[in-house]
Amino acid sequence: MQPDNPAKVAEFFENFFKDNQELRHLFHVVVDDGNYQAEWAVAGRKRSGKIFVFHGFDTYQFDQQNKISFLKVKLEK
């Protein structure tokens, strides 16, 4: 996925939600001096019936208009 291409990002999420029928999310957000970090986990069931789980961290910052100006997504193993 190309994060600088909004059409590709939208396509990724459209396909993600088409293929994944049931999702459960947990997250915890920590704010430190304007920097945000969300630890998250998601478990789901695909259309095929296969179950999956992911765990990771999103690090992000907001600009003056409260829009995300920086985003880094890290998947843990």
N, C-alpha and C positions, 0 to 999 in steps of 0.2 A: 504494500500500500504506500502511496506517495502522500505524506501528510501535507505537502504544500499544494496539493491538487484537490480542491473541495469536491469535485465530481467523483473522484476515486474514493474519497473518504465516505461520501454518501452511498456509493455503490457497495462498499465493504459492509457498512451497517445494514443496508437493505438485504443483502444476501445472508448476513449473519442471522437476522431475525426471521428470514424465510426458512432457513435450515434448522434452526433451534426452536423447538416447540414449547419447551418448558424451561424457565430459568429462575434461579434463586441467587440473590446477591447479598453479601455482607460487606461492610466497609467501616473503616475508622479513619477520621481525618485529624491531622495534627497541623496547627498553624504556628510557624516560628518566624517572627519578624517579616511578615508579608509573604513568606514562602509556604505553600500548602503541600502536604503529602498525604495521600490517601492510600492506606493498605486495603486491599480488597480481595475477595474470593468470589467466584461464580461457579455454580454447579448447574448442569442442565441435561436435557434429553433431546437428542437430535430426532429428526423425522424418522430416521432408520430405527430408532429405539435405543441407540447407543448412548450411554451416559458418559459425561465428561466433567472435568473440573479444572479450573485455572486459578492461580494465585499470583498477585503482583502488586506493584506500587505505581501510582501516578504522582508525579511531581509537577506542580504547576504554579503559575503566577498570573496576576491580573494587571491590566493597564488602568489608566485613569478613568476609562469608560466602563470599568468592570467587565471587560472582555478578556478571555484567556489570551495572554501574550506569549506564554511559554508552556509547553506540555511535553513531558517525557514519560513514556510508559515502559515499565520493566516487568517482564514475566519472570517469575521465580520457578525453579525446577522442583 
